Structures are given as C-alpha cells and as structure tokens.
Amino acid sequence: MVVDVVRMLSALLLTLGLVLIDTAVPSALSPHTDAPSHHVRDGFRNVAPDYAYPLIGRALRTLRLGFEHAPARGRTPAVLTNDGAELRANGMVPTLTWIGHSTFLLQIDSVNILTDPHWGDRASPVMFTGPRRLVPPGMRFEDLPPIHAVIISHDHYDHLDEATVRRLNAAYHPTFFVPLGIKAWLAKVGITNVVELDWWETREFRGLTLVCTPAQHSSGRGLLDQNRRLWSSWVVRGRDRRLFFAGDTGYYDAFKEIGERLGPFDVAFIPIGGYSAYERHPNHVNPEEAVQIFEDLGARLMVPMHFGTFDLNREPFREPPDRLMREALRRGLEESVALLSPGQTIHW
C-alpha cells in the first residue's frame, strides 16, 4: 500500500513536471491585434496551420507513463574526459564541445558561449523526483573557460536550470540572450545582464551577430505561466562562421526561411530525441525530421543534441542516433553528421 501511494504521488509529480516541459497553447488562438502572428494577448502561440497539441491529452498520457516502468534503454552514452585545458588556452580557433542534452560550449572569434546550460541533477521543478540526469556533464563546471554569453532557447526545466544560471552569473557575469519574457524571470533570480529579443530581432555582441529565430515548441515553468514566455532558435554569425542552434522544436516550414534569410550555416545543432510514441511529435522532431531541418537550413555540418542525457524519453539510447545515421545515409549525407560524445570537442 505504501509503495502504491509513493508511486502515485511520484507519478502525479512527474506528470506535472513533464506537462510543464511539453504543453502548448493550440494554434487556434487569435494573434494579438497589430502584433506579429505568434503573439497572443497573454503570451505566444505556434503559427503552423496544422499545429495541435492539446493539454488534456498530453497530461493523461504522461500520467499513464508515470505509472509504467521505464523500458530497458540500453547502455548510456560514454563520456569523454575533457579537463578544459585546451579550451581555456584557446584564442581564435573555432571549437564546439557537447556538454550534454542541449548544452554546448561554443568558441567563435575569441568569444565563449554556452547554449541552454544545465549542470543540474534533474530537469524538474523539484529535486526529489522528475527526470533525472543519467549521463554526467561532459565537462565539470569548474573547468570551463570564462563565459561571455549564454543563449537560452526557452524556459523548460531541461533547458533553463535555475541553479546553473545563478552559478554562471556569479562566476562570470555573462550576457544572457533570451526570447521575450525570460528577462523578467531572470531578474527575479538576480540576473540583470540580459538581452531579450523577439523572432528575427538581432543584436551585436563583441563582434558577433546574434539573431533570435522561430521554433515550434512551448513554454512554462508552472501551471499559471503556460506560453507566457517565447520559445526560439538562435543564429550566431561571426567574421567567417555561421552557426544555427535549434533549441527545442517540432518540424515546420520556418527552417527553410531561416536558411534563406540567414544561411548558409557551417554548423547546425539540431535535436533528435523526445519523439517516442508519436509518428510526428508537434513539439519535438524525430531523427528523420532533424535531417530535413538540416537540409532546409543549407548547413554544412549537423551536430545532433537533445538525447541520451536525462530520463525524459522512452526511446532506447541508441535509437535516435542510429535512426539519424540511417536517414543521413539514405540521403547521402552521412559525412555531414558529427555524432559527438559528451565531452567531445571538435573544430569547425
């Protein structure tokens, strides 16, 4: 009986946490008068005409999964040893290092940038339950080079970790680049060096150009703030390099427009996990859709992310990268995919 009660409470809390990660306002909401089409009166929406992701159905499905034992997913990805010494000594050589999930250390034109930084043990609103980290970060926080900028794609717990951003702010006081609405949230936790942008808005920073670009997803860290803050992808343009960071997204035609307006890209960070039990997930791309995004963008190199880190998904650990490589091979793109291990650094 006690075990059943504990499982029920854990499932309910897990439902809350995962619903906050993946819920969305239906696209039927009308845009706010005289505002961009993704704006609504009390927040934001997805704009694809066929977008639908009902909250009730998602909540019931997540509750059911909370009572089920997670399937066997195989061996977790191996972490490469990276003490950060070469990255701390680096001057002008462009590098990228996968820390895990959607967290990358990007070095470009002597600027050090982190994307969706997360060094926490859980992607959850509480510390005693919810999706836990299964694979340690590819680098220790203490081994990072000085961080000049942090890019946030949206406010879900697996992309915006409060303890991590507080720690970064205390250690390096970087400039945070965020989509609309997140600046006020960061201010509440004591972070004020923030640049907040809408889709297609641009800001110059230390010789780089950062552009906030569209994505198809959702936002919210509580039941009362669903889709009050915008979600986005990002583009970073340097002197002779261009990078695209997809954040978290479902597939739609905005990526063709991003490629046409801001490409071609040298590297594209694209998610490949979180699609399980959906033929086409509204808010996450599967590996085949990730390859399509890569082609839409006109990028030279694809670096997959958003898999094999947290206990968020039901797919086996090897399934997303294996499906990705099969699709890349089918399209003749296998040499354009850099499948990294956590902690691995490559030049680009």
N, C-alpha and C positions, 0 to 999 in steps of 0.2 A: 504493500500500500504506500509506504513512504517513498519507495523508488518510483512508483507511478506518479505520485504528486510532484516529485522533483522533476521527472521527465516532462510533466505537463507544464510546470512553471518555466522550465528551460525552453520548451517549445514555444510558449507564448512570448517569452522574451526574445527568442531567436526570430520569431515572426515579426515582432516589432522592429528589430534591428535590420532585418533583410528587406522588409517593406520600405523602411526609410532609405535603404540603399537603392531600390529599384522602382518605386512607384512613380506614376506620372499623371499629369492632368490630360484628359483626352483632347485631341486636336480640334474638337468641335467648338471649344471656347472661342468667342469672338475676340479679335485683336482690339487693343485699346485704341480709341479714336485718335487719328493723326499720329500714331506711333508705328514703328516697324511691325511687321506681321507676327513676329514671335513674341511681342509684348501683349499681355492682357492686363486688365485693371489692377489685379492684385499679384501680378508676377509674370510668368513666362510660359510659353507653350511650344510644342513641336509643330512644325509647319507642313510636313508632308501630308498630302490629302488623304492617304490611306492609313495614317498613324492611328493606332488604338492600343491601349494597354490599361484596361480597367482595374481600379484599385481593389475592388472586392474579390475578383477572380484571382488576382495575384496574392492577396492576403490568405485566401483559403488554400491555395496551392502551397504557399510557404508554410502554413500551419501544418498541413499534411506531411510535408517533408521533414518538419521539425520532430515528428513522432517516429519517423523511419530511421533505421540505422543507415549511416552513410555507406554507400557501396565501396568495395575494395577499389582503390585507385592506383595501386602500384607504388613503386619507389618514387620518393620525392626527388626533384631535380637536385643535382650535386652543385655545391657552392664552390667556386674557385677562390683560392686565397688571394686577397688583394689588400696589402697594407697601406695603399695610397701614396707611397713614397714617390713614385714616378709622376703621379698626378699633382702632387704638391709642388714638385720641381718643374713641372711643365710650364713653358712660356706660351708659344704661339701655335703649337701643334694641335689641330682639332681632334678631340677624343670624345668618345661616349662610353659610359660604363653603366651596365644594368645592375641596379641595387636589388630589384625585385618588384613584382607586380607592375605598377605604372611609374615607379621611381627610377629616374636616370640621373646621373651626373653628366652634364654636357659641358665641354670646354670648347669655346669658339672665340677667336680673336682676343685671347687673354681674359675672357670673362667666364666665370664658373657659375653654372645654372643647375638647379635641381628642379625636376618635374614631379608634381604630386608627391612630396616627400613623406615617407612613412617608415619610421623605425619602431613602431609600437608592436606589442604582442597580440593585439586583437584589432579587428576592424569592426568596432561595436560601440554603442553608446554607454556600455557598462563594461567593467573589467573582469567580471566573473563568469560571463557567458557571451555567446555570439561568436562569429567567425574568428578563429584563432590563426596566428601565423604558424605555418607548417615548415617554412624554409627560412632560415635566418637571413638578415640583410647581407648583401654581397660585399659590403664594407662596413666597418664599425663607424659610428658617427664621429668618434674621436679622430679617425684617420682622414676625414675629408679635408680638401684644400679650403681656403677661405671662400665662402659662398657669397656671390654678389647679387644674385637674383633667384627668386623662387617663382615658378609658374604653377598655378592651381587651375585645374580644369573644371571642378565643381566641388560641392560641399559634402558628398557622401563620405562615410567613415573610412572607406578603403582608399580614399584619395586626399582627404583633408584630415590629418591626425593632429588633434589639438596639442598633445604633449610634444610632438615633433616640431610643429611650427613655433611653439613657445621656445623650445630649445634652440632652434635656428636663430630666432630673433635675439635671444640673449647672447649667443656666441658670436654672431656675425652681423647682425642688424642688416640683412639684405633687403632689397626692394622686392616686394611681393606683387606679382602681376596676376590679377584675378578678373573673372567676369562679374557683371553687375550684381550687386547685393552682398558680395562676400566681404567687401571693405568694412562694412558696419560690423559684421560678425568678428572679423579680426580685431577691430578696435576694442571690442568687449573683452578680448583676452590680452590686451595691452600691445597690439601690433599696429603701428600707425604709418609705417613707411610702405604705403600701398598705392599701386596704380590700378584703377578699376576701369574696365573697358567693355563696350558693347560689341557685338559681332561686327567685324570689318573695321573696327577702330584700331588705330596704330599709335605706337609710342616709341620714340628713340631712347636708347639707353646704352651709354658707354660705347658708342659706335655701332651698335646693333639696332635693328628694327624689329619690334615685336608686334604681331598682329593677332588680335582675338578673332577667331573664325568660328563658323557654325558647327554644331554637332546635334545629334538626335539622342536625347537622354532625358534626365530629370534631376531634381534636387530636393533637399530636405534633410534635416537632422532631427526632426521631431514631428509629431502629428499635426502641429499647428503652423508649420512653415513650409509645407509642401509646395515646391516650384515657385517659391518667393525669390530665390536667387537663380541667376542664369547659369547654364552649363555651356561649355565651349570646347573647341580645339584651339591650337595655337600654332603660329608660324614664327620662326626665328630666322632672320636674314642677316648675314654678316657680309664682310667685304667680298668673299668669293665662295661662300657656302650658304645653303638654304636647307632648313630642317622643318619638318611637319610633325607635330605631336597631337595625336587624335584624341587624347583624353579617354573618355568612355562614350561609346556611341553605337547606335544602330545604323544600318545602311540606308542612305537616301542620296538624292542626286546633288547635294551641296558639294560633294567632294570633287565632282567634275568642275564646278565653278571655282572652287579654291585652286585647283590645278591650273585652270585657265588664267585666273587673275594674279596668282602669286607664285606659281611654279616656273620652271621645273624644280624639283627638290632633289638634293643629294641624298637625304635620308628621310624616311617616314617611320615614326613609331606608331604601330597600329595594334590594337587589342585583338586577341584571338580566343579568349576564354569567357565563360559565363553564359553560354548559349544553351546549356543542356536542357533536354525535354522540349525544345522549341525547334520547329523546322526553320522558322525565321523569327528570331527574337526582336521585339520592337526597339529595345534599348541597348542591345549588345550585338556585335557582329560575330558570325561563326567564321572559321578559317577561310572558307571559300569566299565569303563576302569581304574578308580582310584583303585577300588578293585583288578583288575587284576595286576596292578603295585604292590600293597601291597603283593599279593601272589608271584609275581615274585621275590620280594626282600627277601622273607622269614622273614618278620618282625613280631614282637610280638604284637605291638600296632600301629594302624593307627590314626593319627590326621589330619582331613581334614582342608583345608585352601582355600584361593582364591575364596571366595564367600561372599555375603551379606555385603560388606563394601563400595564399590564405585559404582557409577551409570555407570557401564561399560557394563553390560549384560542385556539381555531381559528376562531371565528366572525368574519366581517368587522366592522370597527369600527362601521359604520353599522347593522349588523343588529339588535343589542339595542335601541337607541333607536327605530329605525324600527318594529320589531315591537311595542314598548311603546306607541307612539303609535297604531298601527293598532288595538290592543286597547282602548286608552283611548277612542278614537273610537267603536268598536263599542259600547261600554258607555255612551257619553255622558259620559265623564269627562275628555275632553281638556283642559278648562280647570283640572282639578285636578292636572295634572302640571307640575312645574317642571324642565325638562330643562336642567341647567346646563352651562356650560363650565368647565374647570379654571381656578381663579382668580376665578370669578364670585361675587359677594356679593349676597344678597337679604335683605330684611326679612321677618320672619314674625310 
